Amino acid sequence: MSKRAFLFRKSDDRVICTACARKCALREGQTGFCGVRTVKNGELNLDVYGKVAAAHIDPIEKKPLVHFNPGSKVFSLSTFGCNWMCAYCQNFDISQRRKSEGSELPPEDVILLAKAYQVEGMTYTYNEPTIFMEYAHDIGMIARREGMFNTMVSNGYWTEEAVDYSKDFLDAVTVDFKGNGEPKFMKRYTGASGPELIIQTIAELKRRGIHVELTDLIIPQIGDSLEYGKVLLTKIMDVLGPDVPIHFLRFHPDYKLINVPPTDVKILESHYNLARELGFRFVYIGNVPGHPFESTYCPSCGKVVIRRYGFRILEWNLTEHMRCKSCGEKIPIEGKLSKNAFHDRFEEVYI
C-alpha cells in the first residue's frame, strides 16, 4: 500500500519533499533520506502509507506529556524510516530500516483497533512521524471525529508546510532536543543541523495553538554541556515562555553508543537547576523512576500537585479547574484527569 503524498512541490526536473527540513530534491525513482518517500510518475508517494511497524497501548506520560490530559491511555503507532540517523536510537530497528514494510492497516482499521482498546487518544511515535505525516493526518482526522485527541513525539525537524498540514488534526507534540542542541553534536550523532530549525517549528506549533512539551536527552561526555544548555534554554524561553514543560531525560546505552555510560543523575539535576534559575516553572527529570523531580510542584506554594512514579500518577492535588488545592494557583494543564489515571495501562497490540 502506498499513496500520493501531500507534502511536496515540483521544481523543474525535481520533486521537492516538504515533509521535513531536509527538503530532499528528488528525481524520478529516487527516495528521500527517510527511505519511505519516493518519486513515482512525477509525484511523491508515501511508501509506508497504511503500514504499521509497531503499535502499543501507552500511558500518555510515557511520551512524555504531563500537562496534557494526564493519565490518559493512548494508542501508539509507527512506521519504518526516519529523517535522522541518531547513533543512540533506542528504536533503531524501526527508525533505521528504510523499508516500506509493516502490517497493513488503513486509517479506518487503525481507529477500529484503537476503539477496541478503549483509548482516549492517538500518538504517532517510535520513529519520526513527520515522514509519515499524510498517514497520521488521515488517521487523526477520523480519530477527532470519534472524540479522540492526537499527539506526536518528534524531533521537530519540520517545515512550515508540515506544521500547517498538521493543524487540522494535531493537539499536542513532544519535541525532543538532543544533547542540548549543540551543533557539532547534532551533526555527528544525528545527521541534522543545529537547533534553529527546531526552534522555528515549535514557534509555528505554538502559533497554531498546538500544545508543546520539550525533552532534552542529556548524553554524558558528548552532549551534556551546561553552556550549550543555557543557550538553548534562553532561546526556548523567548519562544514559549516560562510555563512550557521541559523534561531532562537520562540517556541509556543503545545502538552505536553502547560504550557511553548512563547519565549521572547529578548531571540531570544540574540541568534542572539551570532551567529553574532561568525562570522555567515546570521542569522534570525523566527516566529516573522515583526521583522527586518526576512530580509537578505548585510554583506558588511549592506543594506537590501531581505525584508520579515513572509513568504512573500516585497522587492528585488539583481541582477540576486545574488549581492547586493548597493555594489556588492555576496550573497550566490542558484537558482533564483521565478515568484511567490510576490503572495499569500497558498493553500489547496484536496487528
C-alpha positions as a Markdown table, in Angstrom:
| # | Residue | x | y | z |
|---|---|---|---|---|
| 1 | Met | 0.0 | 0.0 | 0.0 |
| 2 | Ser | 1.3 | 3.5 | -0.9 |
| 3 | Lys | -0.4 | 6.8 | -1.5 |
| 4 | Arg | 0.3 | 10.1 | -3.2 |
| 5 | Ala | 1.9 | 12.4 | -0.7 |
| 6 | Phe | 0.5 | 15.8 | 0.1 |
| 7 | Leu | 3.7 | 17.4 | 1.3 |
| 8 | Phe | 5.7 | 18.1 | -1.9 |
| 9 | Arg | 6.1 | 20.6 | -4.7 |
| 10 | Lys | 7.6 | 20.4 | -8.2 |
| 11 | Ser | 10.7 | 22.4 | -9.3 |
| 12 | Asp | 12.0 | 22.0 | -12.8 |
| 13 | Asp | 13.0 | 18.3 | -13.1 |
| 14 | Arg | 12.9 | 17.7 | -9.4 |
| 15 | Val | 10.3 | 16.9 | -6.8 |
| 16 | Ile | 10.9 | 18.7 | -3.5 |
| 17 | Cys | 9.6 | 16.9 | -0.4 |
| 18 | Thr | 8.3 | 19.4 | 2.2 |
| 19 | Ala | 7.6 | 16.9 | 5.0 |
| 20 | Cys | 10.8 | 17.7 | 6.8 |
| 21 | Ala | 13.5 | 20.4 | 6.9 |
| 22 | Arg | 15.8 | 18.3 | 4.7 |
| 23 | Lys | 13.6 | 19.2 | 1.7 |
| 24 | Cys | 15.0 | 16.3 | -0.4 |
| 25 | Ala | 15.2 | 17.3 | -4.1 |
| 26 | Leu | 14.4 | 14.0 | -5.9 |
| 27 | Arg | 14.3 | 12.8 | -9.5 |
| 28 | Glu | 12.0 | 10.1 | -10.9 |
| 29 | Gly | 12.5 | 6.9 | -8.9 |
| 30 | Gln | 14.6 | 8.4 | -6.2 |
| 31 | Thr | 13.7 | 8.1 | -2.5 |
| 32 | Gly | 14.3 | 10.6 | 0.2 |
| 33 | Phe | 16.8 | 10.4 | 3.2 |
| 34 | Cys | 14.0 | 8.9 | 5.3 |
| 35 | Gly | 13.7 | 5.9 | 3.0 |
| 36 | Val | 9.9 | 6.0 | 2.7 |
| 37 | Arg | 9.1 | 8.9 | 0.3 |
| 38 | Thr | 9.7 | 8.1 | -3.4 |
| 39 | Val | 9.0 | 9.9 | -6.7 |
| 40 | Lys | 6.8 | 7.8 | -9.0 |
| 41 | Asn | 5.4 | 9.2 | -12.2 |
| 42 | Gly | 6.5 | 12.7 | -11.4 |
| 43 | Glu | 4.8 | 12.8 | -8.0 |
| 44 | Leu | 5.9 | 12.0 | -4.5 |
| 45 | Asn | 4.5 | 8.9 | -2.8 |
| 46 | Leu | 4.4 | 7.8 | 0.8 |
| 47 | Asp | 5.6 | 4.2 | 0.6 |
| 48 | Val | 4.6 | 3.3 | 4.2 |
| 49 | Tyr | 1.0 | 4.7 | 4.0 |
| 50 | Gly | -1.1 | 2.1 | 5.8 |
| 51 | Lys | 1.8 | 0.1 | 7.0 |
| 52 | Val | 2.4 | -0.1 | 10.8 |
| 53 | Ala | 5.8 | -1.2 | 12.1 |
| 54 | Ala | 4.9 | -1.1 | 15.8 |
| 55 | Ala | 1.9 | -0.4 | 18.0 |
| 56 | His | 1.3 | -0.4 | 21.7 |
| 57 | Ile | -1.1 | 1.0 | 24.3 |
| 58 | Asp | 0.8 | 3.5 | 26.5 |
| 59 | Pro | 0.2 | 6.0 | 29.3 |
| 60 | Ile | 0.5 | 9.5 | 27.9 |
| 61 | Glu | 3.1 | 10.2 | 30.5 |
| 62 | Lys | 5.5 | 7.9 | 28.6 |
| 63 | Lys | 5.6 | 10.4 | 25.6 |
| 64 | Pro | 6.3 | 12.3 | 27.9 |
| 65 | Leu | 3.3 | 14.6 | 28.0 |
| 66 | Val | 2.4 | 15.5 | 31.6 |
| 67 | His | 0.5 | 18.7 | 31.1 |
| 68 | Phe | -2.0 | 17.3 | 28.6 |
| 69 | Asn | -4.9 | 15.0 | 29.6 |
| 70 | Pro | -3.0 | 13.4 | 32.5 |
| 71 | Gly | -3.4 | 9.7 | 33.0 |
| 72 | Ser | -4.8 | 9.1 | 29.5 |
| 73 | Lys | -4.4 | 5.8 | 27.7 |
| 74 | Val | -3.1 | 6.3 | 24.1 |
| 75 | Phe | -2.7 | 4.1 | 21.0 |
| 76 | Ser | 0.9 | 4.5 | 19.9 |
| 77 | Leu | 2.0 | 3.5 | 16.4 |
| 78 | Ser | 4.9 | 3.9 | 14.0 |
| 79 | Thr | 6.0 | 3.1 | 10.5 |
| 80 | Phe | 9.6 | 2.4 | 9.4 |
| 81 | Gly | 12.2 | 5.1 | 8.5 |
| 82 | Cys | 13.4 | 8.4 | 9.9 |
| 83 | Asn | 14.8 | 11.7 | 8.8 |
| 84 | Trp | 17.6 | 11.5 | 11.3 |
| 85 | Met | 20.3 | 8.8 | 12.0 |
| 86 | Cys | 20.7 | 9.0 | 15.7 |
| 87 | Ala | 23.7 | 6.9 | 16.8 |
| 88 | Tyr | 21.9 | 6.1 | 20.1 |
| 89 | Cys | 18.4 | 5.5 | 18.9 |
| 90 | Gln | 16.5 | 3.0 | 21.2 |
| 91 | Asn | 14.2 | 2.2 | 18.3 |
| 92 | Phe | 16.9 | 1.8 | 15.7 |
| 93 | Asp | 15.3 | -1.5 | 14.4 |
| 94 | Ile | 12.3 | 0.6 | 13.3 |
| 95 | Ser | 13.8 | 4.0 | 12.5 |
| 96 | Gln | 17.0 | 2.9 | 10.7 |
| 97 | Arg | 15.2 | 0.4 | 8.5 |
| 98 | Arg | 14.4 | 2.4 | 5.4 |
| 99 | Lys | 11.9 | 0.0 | 4.0 |
| 100 | Ser | 8.2 | 0.1 | 3.0 |
| 101 | Glu | 7.2 | -2.8 | 5.3 |
| 102 | Gly | 4.8 | -3.3 | 8.1 |
| 103 | Ser | 1.3 | -4.7 | 8.9 |
| 104 | Glu | -1.2 | -3.3 | 6.5 |
| 105 | Leu | -3.7 | -1.1 | 8.4 |
| 106 | Pro | -5.6 | 1.6 | 6.6 |
| 107 | Pro | -6.6 | 4.5 | 8.7 |
| 108 | Glu | -10.2 | 3.2 | 9.3 |
| 109 | Asp | -8.8 | -0.1 | 10.7 |
| 110 | Val | -6.4 | 1.7 | 13.0 |
| 111 | Ile | -9.3 | 3.6 | 14.6 |
| 112 | Leu | -11.3 | 0.4 | 14.9 |
| 113 | Leu | -8.4 | -1.2 | 16.7 |
| 114 | Ala | -7.9 | 1.9 | 18.9 |
| 115 | Lys | -11.5 | 1.9 | 19.9 |
| 116 | Ala | -11.4 | -1.8 | 20.8 |
| 117 | Tyr | -8.6 | -0.9 | 23.3 |
| 118 | Gln | -10.8 | 2.0 | 24.6 |
| 119 | Val | -8.0 | 4.6 | 24.3 |
| 120 | Glu | -8.6 | 8.3 | 24.7 |
| 121 | Gly | -6.1 | 9.4 | 22.1 |
| 122 | Met | -3.6 | 8.5 | 19.4 |
| 123 | Thr | 0.2 | 9.0 | 19.5 |
| 124 | Tyr | 2.4 | 8.9 | 16.4 |
| 125 | Thr | 5.8 | 7.9 | 17.8 |
| 126 | Tyr | 8.7 | 5.4 | 17.9 |
| 127 | Asn | 10.1 | 6.7 | 14.6 |
| 128 | Glu | 9.8 | 10.3 | 13.3 |
| 129 | Pro | 6.1 | 11.0 | 12.5 |
| 130 | Thr | 6.6 | 13.8 | 10.1 |
| 131 | Ile | 7.9 | 11.4 | 7.5 |
| 132 | Phe | 4.5 | 9.6 | 7.5 |
| 133 | Met | 2.5 | 12.8 | 8.1 |
| 134 | Glu | -0.1 | 12.0 | 5.5 |
| 135 | Tyr | -0.9 | 8.7 | 7.1 |
| 136 | Ala | -1.0 | 10.3 | 10.6 |
| 137 | His | -3.2 | 13.0 | 9.1 |
| 138 | Asp | -5.8 | 10.6 | 7.7 |
| 139 | Ile | -5.9 | 8.6 | 11.0 |
| 140 | Gly | -6.0 | 11.7 | 13.0 |
| 141 | Met | -9.0 | 13.2 | 11.2 |
| 142 | Ile | -11.0 | 10.1 | 11.8 |
| 143 | Ala | -9.8 | 10.0 | 15.5 |
| 144 | Arg | -11.1 | 13.5 | 16.0 |
| 145 | Arg | -14.5 | 12.7 | 14.6 |
| 146 | Glu | -14.6 | 9.8 | 17.1 |
| 147 | Gly | -13.8 | 12.1 | 20.0 |
| 148 | Met | -10.1 | 11.1 | 20.4 |
| 149 | Phe | -7.1 | 13.5 | 20.6 |
| 150 | Asn | -3.9 | 13.2 | 18.6 |
| 151 | Thr | -0.3 | 13.7 | 19.8 |
| 152 | Met | 3.2 | 13.2 | 18.3 |
| 153 | Val | 6.7 | 12.5 | 19.6 |
| 154 | Ser | 9.0 | 14.3 | 17.2 |
| 155 | Asn | 12.5 | 15.7 | 16.6 |
| 156 | Gly | 10.9 | 18.9 | 15.4 |
| 157 | Tyr | 12.8 | 18.9 | 12.2 |
| 158 | Trp | 9.7 | 20.1 | 10.2 |
| 159 | Thr | 8.8 | 22.6 | 7.6 |
| 160 | Glu | 6.2 | 25.3 | 8.0 |
| 161 | Glu | 4.1 | 23.3 | 5.4 |
| 162 | Ala | 4.2 | 20.3 | 7.6 |
| 163 | Val | 3.1 | 22.3 | 10.7 |
| 164 | Asp | 0.3 | 23.9 | 8.7 |
| 165 | Tyr | -0.9 | 20.5 | 7.4 |
| 166 | Ser | -0.9 | 19.0 | 10.9 |
| 167 | Lys | -3.0 | 21.7 | 12.5 |
| 168 | Asp | -6.3 | 20.1 | 11.3 |
| 169 | Phe | -5.8 | 17.1 | 13.5 |
| 170 | Leu | -2.9 | 17.5 | 15.9 |
| 171 | Asp | -3.5 | 18.5 | 19.5 |
| 172 | Ala | -0.1 | 18.1 | 21.3 |
| 173 | Val | 3.6 | 17.4 | 20.5 |
| 174 | Thr | 6.6 | 16.4 | 22.4 |
| 175 | Val | 9.6 | 17.8 | 20.7 |
| 176 | Asp | 12.9 | 16.0 | 21.5 |
| 177 | Phe | 16.1 | 18.1 | 21.6 |
| 178 | Lys | 19.3 | 16.0 | 21.7 |
| 179 | Gly | 22.5 | 16.9 | 23.6 |
| 180 | Asn | 21.3 | 20.5 | 24.3 |
| 181 | Gly | 21.1 | 21.2 | 20.6 |
| 182 | Glu | 24.9 | 21.6 | 20.3 |
| 183 | Pro | 25.5 | 21.9 | 16.5 |
| 184 | Lys | 28.6 | 19.7 | 16.4 |
| 185 | Phe | 26.9 | 17.0 | 18.5 |
| 186 | Met | 23.8 | 17.1 | 16.2 |
| 187 | Lys | 25.8 | 16.9 | 13.0 |
| 188 | Arg | 27.9 | 14.0 | 14.2 |
| 189 | Tyr | 25.3 | 11.9 | 16.1 |
| 190 | Thr | 22.0 | 12.7 | 14.4 |
| 191 | Gly | 23.0 | 13.8 | 10.9 |
| 192 | Ala | 21.0 | 17.0 | 11.3 |
| 193 | Ser | 21.9 | 20.7 | 11.6 |
| 194 | Gly | 21.7 | 22.8 | 14.7 |
| 195 | Pro | 18.6 | 23.6 | 16.7 |
| 196 | Glu | 17.4 | 26.7 | 14.9 |
| 197 | Leu | 15.0 | 24.9 | 12.6 |
| 198 | Ile | 13.5 | 23.1 | 15.6 |
| 199 | Ile | 13.0 | 26.4 | 17.4 |
| 200 | Gln | 11.2 | 27.6 | 14.3 |
| 201 | Thr | 9.0 | 24.5 | 14.4 |
| 202 | Ile | 7.9 | 24.9 | 18.0 |
| 203 | Ala | 7.2 | 28.6 | 17.4 |
| 204 | Glu | 4.9 | 27.7 | 14.5 |
| 205 | Leu | 3.2 | 24.9 | 16.5 |
| 206 | Lys | 2.6 | 27.4 | 19.3 |
| 207 | Arg | 1.2 | 29.9 | 16.9 |
| 208 | Arg | -1.4 | 27.4 | 15.7 |
| 209 | Gly | -2.5 | 26.5 | 19.2 |
| 210 | Ile | -0.9 | 23.1 | 19.5 |
| 211 | His | 0.3 | 22.1 | 23.0 |
| 212 | Val | 4.1 | 21.6 | 23.2 |
| 213 | Glu | 6.3 | 20.0 | 25.7 |
| 214 | Leu | 10.1 | 19.6 | 25.3 |
| 215 | Thr | 12.6 | 17.0 | 26.2 |
| 216 | Asp | 16.4 | 17.2 | 26.1 |
| 217 | Leu | 18.3 | 13.9 | 26.1 |
| 218 | Ile | 21.4 | 14.5 | 28.1 |
| 219 | Ile | 24.2 | 12.3 | 26.9 |
| 220 | Pro | 27.3 | 12.2 | 29.2 |
| 221 | Gln | 30.7 | 13.1 | 27.8 |
| 222 | Ile | 29.4 | 14.2 | 24.4 |
| 223 | Gly | 26.1 | 16.0 | 24.9 |
| 224 | Asp | 25.8 | 17.4 | 28.4 |
| 225 | Ser | 27.3 | 20.9 | 28.2 |
| 226 | Leu | 25.6 | 23.4 | 30.6 |
| 227 | Glu | 27.0 | 26.2 | 28.4 |
| 228 | Tyr | 25.0 | 25.0 | 25.4 |
| 229 | Gly | 22.1 | 24.1 | 27.6 |
| 230 | Lys | 21.9 | 27.7 | 28.7 |
| 231 | Val | 21.9 | 29.0 | 25.1 |
| 232 | Leu | 19.2 | 26.5 | 24.1 |
| 233 | Leu | 17.0 | 27.3 | 27.2 |
| 234 | Thr | 17.3 | 31.0 | 26.6 |
| 235 | Lys | 16.0 | 30.6 | 23.0 |
| 236 | Ile | 13.2 | 28.4 | 24.3 |
| 237 | Met | 12.2 | 31.0 | 26.9 |
| 238 | Asp | 11.9 | 33.6 | 24.2 |
| 239 | Val | 9.6 | 31.4 | 22.1 |
| 240 | Leu | 7.5 | 29.5 | 24.6 |
| 241 | Gly | 7.8 | 31.4 | 27.8 |
| 242 | Pro | 8.2 | 30.1 | 31.4 |
| 243 | Asp | 5.3 | 27.6 | 31.5 |
| 244 | Val | 6.4 | 25.2 | 28.8 |
| 245 | Pro | 7.2 | 21.8 | 30.5 |
| 246 | Ile | 10.8 | 20.8 | 30.0 |
| 247 | His | 12.0 | 17.2 | 30.6 |
| 248 | Phe | 15.7 | 16.4 | 31.0 |
| 249 | Leu | 16.0 | 12.7 | 30.1 |
| 250 | Arg | 18.5 | 10.2 | 31.3 |
| 251 | Phe | 20.5 | 8.5 | 28.5 |
| 252 | His | 20.9 | 4.7 | 28.5 |
| 253 | Pro | 23.4 | 2.9 | 26.2 |
| 254 | Asp | 22.0 | 1.7 | 22.9 |
| 255 | Tyr | 22.7 | 1.1 | 19.2 |
| 256 | Lys | 26.1 | 2.6 | 18.4 |
| 257 | Leu | 26.7 | 4.2 | 21.7 |
| 258 | Ile | 26.7 | 1.2 | 24.0 |
| 259 | Asn | 30.1 | 2.2 | 25.4 |
| 260 | Val | 28.7 | 5.5 | 26.7 |
| 261 | Pro | 27.5 | 5.2 | 30.3 |
| 262 | Pro | 24.1 | 6.2 | 31.6 |
| 263 | Thr | 23.7 | 9.8 | 32.5 |
| 264 | Asp | 24.8 | 10.6 | 36.1 |
| 265 | Val | 21.7 | 11.8 | 37.9 |
| 266 | Lys | 23.7 | 14.8 | 39.3 |
| 267 | Ile | 24.2 | 16.0 | 35.7 |
| 268 | Leu | 20.5 | 15.9 | 35.1 |
| 269 | Glu | 19.9 | 17.8 | 38.4 |
| 270 | Ser | 22.4 | 20.4 | 37.2 |
| 271 | His | 20.3 | 21.0 | 34.0 |
| 272 | Tyr | 17.2 | 21.0 | 36.1 |
| 273 | Asn | 18.6 | 23.7 | 38.4 |
| 274 | Leu | 19.8 | 25.7 | 35.4 |
| 275 | Ala | 16.3 | 25.7 | 33.9 |
| 276 | Arg | 14.8 | 26.8 | 37.2 |
| 277 | Glu | 17.3 | 29.6 | 37.6 |
| 278 | Leu | 16.4 | 30.8 | 34.1 |
| 279 | Gly | 12.7 | 31.1 | 35.1 |
| 280 | Phe | 11.1 | 27.9 | 33.9 |
| 281 | Arg | 8.3 | 26.9 | 36.3 |
| 282 | Phe | 7.7 | 23.3 | 35.3 |
| 283 | Val | 10.9 | 21.3 | 34.9 |
| 284 | Tyr | 11.2 | 17.5 | 35.1 |
| 285 | Ile | 13.8 | 14.7 | 35.2 |
| 286 | Gly | 12.9 | 11.7 | 33.2 |
| 287 | Asn | 14.0 | 8.0 | 33.0 |
| 288 | Val | 14.9 | 8.1 | 36.8 |
| 289 | Pro | 11.9 | 6.4 | 38.4 |
| 290 | Gly | 11.3 | 7.6 | 42.0 |
| 291 | His | 13.2 | 10.9 | 41.5 |
| 292 | Pro | 11.3 | 13.8 | 43.2 |
| 293 | Phe | 11.6 | 15.9 | 40.1 |
| 294 | Glu | 9.2 | 13.5 | 38.3 |
| 295 | Ser | 6.4 | 15.2 | 40.1 |
| 296 | Thr | 4.7 | 18.5 | 39.4 |
| 297 | Tyr | 5.0 | 21.2 | 42.1 |
| 298 | Cys | 2.9 | 24.3 | 42.5 |
| 299 | Pro | 5.1 | 27.3 | 41.6 |
| 300 | Ser | 3.3 | 29.4 | 44.1 |
| 301 | Cys | 3.3 | 27.4 | 47.4 |
| 302 | Gly | 5.7 | 24.6 | 46.4 |
| 303 | Lys | 3.3 | 21.8 | 47.3 |
| 304 | Val | 3.1 | 18.6 | 45.2 |
| 305 | Val | 0.1 | 18.9 | 42.9 |
| 306 | Ile | 0.8 | 15.7 | 40.9 |
| 307 | Arg | 3.0 | 13.0 | 42.4 |
| 308 | Arg | 4.4 | 10.5 | 40.0 |
| 309 | Tyr | 6.5 | 7.3 | 39.9 |
| 310 | Gly | 7.7 | 6.6 | 36.4 |
| 311 | Phe | 4.7 | 6.9 | 34.1 |
| 312 | Arg | 2.2 | 6.4 | 36.9 |
| 313 | Ile | 0.2 | 9.1 | 38.8 |
| 314 | Leu | 0.2 | 8.3 | 42.5 |
| 315 | Glu | -1.4 | 11.5 | 43.9 |
| 316 | Trp | -3.6 | 14.2 | 42.5 |
| 317 | Asn | -3.9 | 17.5 | 44.4 |
| 318 | Leu | -5.6 | 19.7 | 41.8 |
| 319 | Thr | -9.2 | 20.9 | 41.5 |
| 320 | Glu | -11.3 | 20.1 | 38.4 |
| 321 | His | -10.2 | 23.5 | 37.1 |
| 322 | Met | -6.5 | 22.6 | 37.5 |
| 323 | Arg | -5.9 | 24.8 | 40.5 |
| 324 | Cys | -3.6 | 23.9 | 43.4 |
| 325 | Lys | -5.8 | 22.6 | 46.3 |
| 326 | Ser | -3.4 | 24.3 | 48.8 |
| 327 | Cys | -3.2 | 27.9 | 47.4 |
| 328 | Gly | -5.5 | 28.1 | 44.4 |
| 329 | Glu | -2.7 | 28.7 | 41.8 |
| 330 | Lys | -3.7 | 27.9 | 38.3 |
| 331 | Ile | -1.5 | 25.1 | 36.8 |
| 332 | Pro | -1.3 | 25.2 | 33.0 |
| 333 | Ile | -2.6 | 21.7 | 32.2 |
| 334 | Glu | -4.8 | 21.1 | 29.2 |
| 335 | Gly | -7.7 | 18.7 | 29.3 |
| 336 | Lys | -8.7 | 16.8 | 32.4 |
| 337 | Leu | -7.6 | 13.9 | 34.6 |
| 338 | Ser | -8.4 | 10.6 | 32.9 |
| 339 | Lys | -10.6 | 8.0 | 34.5 |
| 340 | Asn | -7.7 | 5.6 | 33.6 |
| 341 | Ala | -5.2 | 7.6 | 35.6 |
| 342 | Phe | -4.7 | 5.2 | 38.5 |
| 343 | His | -4.9 | 2.0 | 36.4 |
| 344 | Asp | -2.2 | -0.2 | 34.9 |
| 345 | Arg | -2.4 | 0.8 | 31.3 |
| 346 | Phe | 0.4 | -1.1 | 29.5 |
| 347 | Glu | -0.9 | -3.5 | 26.8 |
| 348 | Glu | 0.5 | -5.2 | 23.8 |
| 349 | Val | -1.3 | -4.6 | 20.5 |
| 350 | Tyr | -1.6 | -7.5 | 18.1 |
| 351 | Ile | -1.7 | -6.5 | 14.4 |
